[in-house]
Amino acid sequence: MTSPDTAAPSSTGIRRVVAASLIGTTVEWYDFFLYGSAAALVFNTLFFPTADPLVGTLIAFVTYAIGFLARPLGGVVFGHFGDKLGRKKLLVLSLLLMGGATFAMGLLPTYASIGVGAPVLLTVLRLVQGFALGGEWGGAVLIVSEHGGDRHRGFWSSWPQAGAPGGNLLATGVLALLAAVQSEEAFLAWGWRVPFLLSGVLVIVGLWIRISVSESPVFLAAQAKAEAEAARGVKEKAPVVQVFRTSRREVLTAIGTRFGENISYYVLTSFLLVYVTVHLGLAKSTALNAVLIGSAVHFVAIPAWGALSDRLGRRPVTLIGSVGMALWAFVFFALVDSGSATVITLAVTAGLLLHGAMYGPQAAFISEMFDTKVRYSGASMGSQLASIVAGALAPIVAVELLARYDSSVPVSVYLCAAALVTTATVLVAKETRGRDLSAGRTAGAGAKSRDAVRV
């Protein structure tokens, strides 16, 4: 089988595939991050009213974390069918689920209207969001990785990663605009609904572009090979079974690679909103504008780091980010505690630049760990299991540490430790730059004989 670099070009140009993935992931992350921002700013009052604002925020972040719990399930389900049916079909479905759940959040009655039913409905919709996002990430980065060639995979596959700051930029930007032009009363009464309802429009645009791309040529070649083997009586085990039998090391490596990246991102963005508004008593606009500007720089930095990983390797670039974040964890809060809007913005921007060094090469790094027939399942499970132990708990742990110690130092220690976990993982991982995605398994010889049996 030829390498994607030497094979005939697919009917869909790489730039169109990248555009479709980027727009889709931007919309889905907009939906997902919108909940996190709202949880920090308004959900504690509207859906979880308590006497203590920090306790209400903590409860709101618990429902925020519930969305992460559904992500591994989404990764397993979407990964299974994505490895069987193709990447494109599942990407369309994930976008519809995410957009529908977010739009419905904008129509929900609050606690004041229907009581406990409001947070219950909100939690159910959050689960749908998490399930959809669990299937989105793997498909979006894989369809780009498998369309592009080996030489520039880090650059091209980093663009779907840029959908995270792109979505956060949109979510934070809309909230910042509404907070600036509305009174506090109007924002709490109806203004907070506007960003959720806007999701319906964004989903339509995302679907229109995403449907236009062709299926991954690497997947189509693997599918044809699997069908030929099936015709000869060879039966493949389910992708999720193959992953756990032959790629456990790769799944653990993916979890460790994402650990520090995941925690640092949610501390630098979601927790920051709580820290600045509740702990420091500053205006919402101070935190929102800092995240807004930082996300704009982050959006540009991610592809730049991805491109650098094509030259230096995935491991060196990731280590720049993880070691840098371990050190920045202590500088970050010292700068934020200054109370200066300019200094806070610089602190967030520098932190997100370091995060980008971990996040930019990640799509190529994880994609290159797995064989085509289990790549969607393996990449999704590794990344989404990390989201439970890392991203889901990050705002909750950070808020609890702040509430207990009334200091940012324990949060800095937590952030530093997370970054060191990623550093240790990457140091013992294998370099994957330039790996041919159309080639056979990389986890070890003999896997095929264990995964396929004559019937």
ABEGO torsion letter per residue (X at the ends): XBBAAABBBBABBAAAAAAAAAAAAAAAAAAAAAAAAAAAAAAAAAABBBABAAAAAAAAAAAAAAAAAAAAAAAAAAAAAAAAAEAAAAAAAAAAAAAAAAAAAAABBBAAAAEAAAAAAAAAAAAAAAAAAAAAAAAAAAAAAAABBAAAAAAAAAAAAAAAAAAAAAAAAAAAAAAAABBAAAAAAAAAAAAAAAAAAAAAAAAAAAAABBBBAAAAAAAAAAAAAAAAGBBBBBAAAAAAAAAAAAAAAAAAAAAAAAAAAAAAAAAAAAAAAAAAGBBAAAAAAAAAAAAAAAAAAAAAAAAAAAAAEAAAAAAAAAAAAAAAAAAAAAAAAAGBAAAAAAAAAAAAAAAAAAAAAAAAAAAAABBAAAAAAAAAAAAAAAAAABAAAAAAAAAAAAAAAGBAAAAAAAAAAAAAAAAAAAAABBBABGBBAABBBAAEBGAAAAABBBX
